[in-house]
Amino acid sequence: MALFVPDASFILGWGFDEDAFENRAMVVERMAREGGIVPSLWRLEVANALLMGVRRGRWTMAKGREVLADIGNLGIDVDEATSNHAWGRTLLLAERHGLTEYDAAYAELAIRADGILLTLDNEMAMAARAEGLEVLV
């Protein structure tokens, strides 16, 4: 049973995009049962994306807090070793695939955890597939 590695785009898409919710709901339910893990930067990235959405008028902070509560209830673990790989394998992945270091951290963790990457980011999905990872969008 593989761990799921959801990036911020996937988890916020699940939380805010009601039109696509049904397509992602089964994946999120499976992740809640089987386990999810994220790089240590994930909470900051999710919170920043949420805040940018509020500032751009896409949703209210009240709605954002509801979504954060829902995300918090998923039981996703945070990988404390993310930064240990930042100057090694993560940097190599970023360089090889033209990713940001932040995005490469998700792929690196998915490789290390033998996990399934969950992303709505096409470039990250292509890079992860090139590395032999299973990707769900």
TITORPA-747287 format. One record per residue (C-alpha): x, y, z; residue in three letters. Coordinates in nm, 4 decimals, m for minus. Layout:
REM TITORPA-747287
+----------+----------+----------+-----+
:        x :        y :        z : res :
+----------+----------+----------+-----+
:        X :        Y :        Z : ala :
...
+----------+----------+----------+-----+
REM end
This chain:
REM TITORPA-747287
+----------+----------+----------+-----+
:        x :        y :        z : res :
+----------+----------+----------+-----+
:   0.0000 :   0.0000 :   0.0000 : met :
:   0.1623 :   0.3231 :  m0.1196 : ala :
:   0.1436 :   0.6524 :   0.0631 : leu :
:  m0.0124 :   0.9461 :  m0.1154 : phe :
:   0.1882 :   1.2674 :  m0.1559 : val :
:  m0.0594 :   1.5526 :  m0.2231 : pro :
:   0.0802 :   1.8865 :  m0.3286 : asp :
:  m0.0838 :   2.2200 :  m0.2459 : ala :
:  m0.2519 :   2.2461 :  m0.5870 : ser :
:  m0.4257 :   1.9127 :  m0.5411 : phe :
:  m0.5369 :   1.9628 :  m0.1828 : ile :
:  m0.6641 :   2.3177 :  m0.2411 : leu :
:  m0.8315 :   2.2055 :  m0.5611 : gly :
:  m1.0110 :   1.9411 :  m0.3565 : trp :
:  m1.1042 :   2.1969 :  m0.0937 : gly :
:  m1.2246 :   2.4766 :  m0.3197 : phe :
:  m1.3153 :   2.3408 :  m0.6638 : asp :
:  m1.6626 :   2.2020 :  m0.6124 : glu :
:  m1.7040 :   2.1147 :  m0.9822 : asp :
:  m1.4107 :   1.8737 :  m0.9722 : ala :
:  m1.4714 :   1.7580 :  m0.6146 : phe :
:  m1.6417 :   1.4340 :  m0.7144 : glu :
:  m1.3447 :   1.3340 :  m0.9294 : asn :
:  m1.1004 :   1.3890 :  m0.6421 : arg :
:  m1.3196 :   1.2823 :  m0.3512 : ala :
:  m1.2507 :   0.9119 :  m0.3951 : met :
:  m0.8760 :   0.9743 :  m0.4074 : val :
:  m0.8907 :   1.1913 :  m0.0943 : val :
:  m1.1010 :   0.9306 :   0.0873 : glu :
:  m0.8509 :   0.6616 :  m0.0096 : arg :
:  m0.5635 :   0.8812 :   0.1105 : met :
:  m0.7400 :   0.9373 :   0.4433 : ala :
:  m0.7668 :   0.5574 :   0.4840 : arg :
:  m0.4264 :   0.4526 :   0.3519 : glu :
:  m0.2114 :   0.7474 :   0.4521 : gly :
:  m0.0639 :   1.0630 :   0.3143 : gly :
:   0.2684 :   1.2336 :   0.3633 : ile :
:   0.3888 :   1.5761 :   0.2562 : val :
:   0.7162 :   1.7707 :   0.2555 : pro :
:   0.7690 :   1.9969 :   0.5540 : ser :
:   0.7021 :   2.3072 :   0.3391 : leu :
:   0.3468 :   2.1878 :   0.2578 : trp :
:   0.1605 :   2.3723 :   0.5345 : arg :
:   0.3310 :   2.6997 :   0.4448 : leu :
:   0.2575 :   2.6490 :   0.0764 : glu :
:  m0.1088 :   2.5623 :   0.1395 : val :
:  m0.1546 :   2.8571 :   0.3756 : ala :
:   0.0131 :   3.0969 :   0.1316 : asn :
:  m0.1991 :   2.9794 :  m0.1635 : ala :
:  m0.5094 :   3.0116 :   0.0503 : leu :
:  m0.4124 :   3.3651 :   0.1535 : leu :
:  m0.3416 :   3.4633 :  m0.2084 : met :
:  m0.6901 :   3.3386 :  m0.3003 : gly :
:  m0.8421 :   3.5566 :  m0.0291 : val :
:  m0.6454 :   3.8603 :  m0.1447 : arg :
:  m0.7574 :   3.8027 :  m0.5047 : arg :
:  m1.1194 :   3.7713 :  m0.3966 : gly :
:  m1.1550 :   3.4047 :  m0.4963 : arg :
:  m1.2892 :   3.3090 :  m0.1504 : trp :
:  m1.3247 :   3.4500 :   0.1977 : thr :
:  m1.0942 :   3.3879 :   0.4892 : met :
:  m1.3875 :   3.2216 :   0.6677 : ala :
:  m1.4187 :   2.9725 :   0.3807 : lys :
:  m1.0418 :   2.9279 :   0.3860 : gly :
:  m1.0467 :   2.8383 :   0.7540 : arg :
:  m1.3219 :   2.5813 :   0.6860 : glu :
:  m1.1105 :   2.4255 :   0.4128 : val :
:  m0.8030 :   2.4210 :   0.6390 : leu :
:  m1.0074 :   2.2413 :   0.9063 : ala :
:  m1.1158 :   1.9823 :   0.6486 : asp :
:  m0.7564 :   1.9387 :   0.5327 : ile :
:  m0.6405 :   1.9045 :   0.8927 : gly :
:  m0.8855 :   1.6197 :   0.9450 : asn :
:  m0.7271 :   1.4118 :   0.6675 : leu :
:  m0.4476 :   1.2928 :   0.8961 : gly :
:  m0.1665 :   1.3731 :   0.6545 : ile :
:   0.1795 :   1.3257 :   0.8041 : asp :
:   0.4564 :   1.5805 :   0.7575 : val :
:   0.7980 :   1.4513 :   0.6510 : asp :
:   1.0584 :   1.6031 :   0.8789 : glu :
:   1.3478 :   1.4962 :   0.6547 : ala :
:   1.2545 :   1.7141 :   0.3551 : thr :
:   1.5303 :   1.9687 :   0.4132 : ser :
:   1.7926 :   1.6927 :   0.4486 : asn :
:   1.7458 :   1.6175 :   0.0775 : his :
:   1.7140 :   1.9782 :  m0.0488 : ala :
:   2.0747 :   2.0131 :  m0.1638 : trp :
:   2.0991 :   1.6583 :  m0.2981 : gly :
:   1.8327 :   1.4522 :  m0.4709 : arg :
:   1.5710 :   1.7323 :  m0.4630 : thr :
:   1.8069 :   1.9763 :  m0.6344 : leu :
:   1.8963 :   1.7153 :  m0.8949 : leu :
:   1.5281 :   1.6544 :  m0.9708 : leu :
:   1.4635 :   2.0281 :  m0.9974 : ala :
:   1.7555 :   2.0733 :  m1.2330 : glu :
:   1.6750 :   1.7666 :  m1.4453 : arg :
:   1.3107 :   1.8591 :  m1.4980 : his :
:   1.3087 :   2.2395 :  m1.4794 : gly :
:   1.1055 :   2.2403 :  m1.1571 : leu :
:   1.1266 :   2.4729 :  m0.8621 : thr :
:   1.2978 :   2.3259 :  m0.5602 : glu :
:   0.9602 :   2.3401 :  m0.3856 : tyr :
:   0.7885 :   2.1287 :  m0.6512 : asp :
:   1.0819 :   1.8894 :  m0.6739 : ala :
:   1.0454 :   1.8279 :  m0.2973 : ala :
:   0.7120 :   1.6533 :  m0.3631 : tyr :
:   0.8641 :   1.4290 :  m0.6292 : ala :
:   1.1648 :   1.3525 :  m0.4096 : glu :
:   0.9399 :   1.2565 :  m0.1198 : leu :
:   0.7194 :   1.0415 :  m0.3422 : ala :
:   1.0297 :   0.8580 :  m0.4643 : ile :
:   1.1647 :   0.8122 :  m0.1112 : arg :
:   0.8262 :   0.6999 :   0.0280 : ala :
:   0.7440 :   0.4837 :  m0.2761 : asp :
:   0.4342 :   0.7006 :  m0.2923 : gly :
:   0.1740 :   0.8208 :  m0.5381 : ile :
:   0.1965 :   1.1895 :  m0.6266 : leu :
:  m0.1286 :   1.3883 :  m0.6280 : leu :
:  m0.0970 :   1.7121 :  m0.8240 : thr :
:  m0.2824 :   1.9423 :  m1.0600 : leu :
:   0.0500 :   2.0862 :  m1.1818 : asp :
:   0.1165 :   1.9491 :  m1.5320 : asn :
:   0.4914 :   2.0137 :  m1.5243 : glu :
:   0.5294 :   1.8388 :  m1.1911 : met :
:   0.3161 :   1.5471 :  m1.3116 : ala :
:   0.5270 :   1.5079 :  m1.6275 : met :
:   0.8508 :   1.5194 :  m1.4284 : ala :
:   0.7237 :   1.2667 :  m1.1751 : ala :
:   0.6113 :   1.0279 :  m1.4491 : arg :
:   0.9528 :   1.0621 :  m1.6129 : ala :
:   1.0997 :   0.9464 :  m1.2815 : glu :
:   0.8723 :   0.6421 :  m1.2834 : gly :
:   0.6249 :   0.7682 :  m1.0252 : leu :
:   0.2535 :   0.7025 :  m1.0300 : glu :
:   0.0658 :   1.0326 :  m1.0558 : val :
:  m0.3020 :   1.0997 :  m0.9977 : leu :
:  m0.4663 :   1.4297 :  m1.0878 : val :
+----------+----------+----------+-----+
REM end
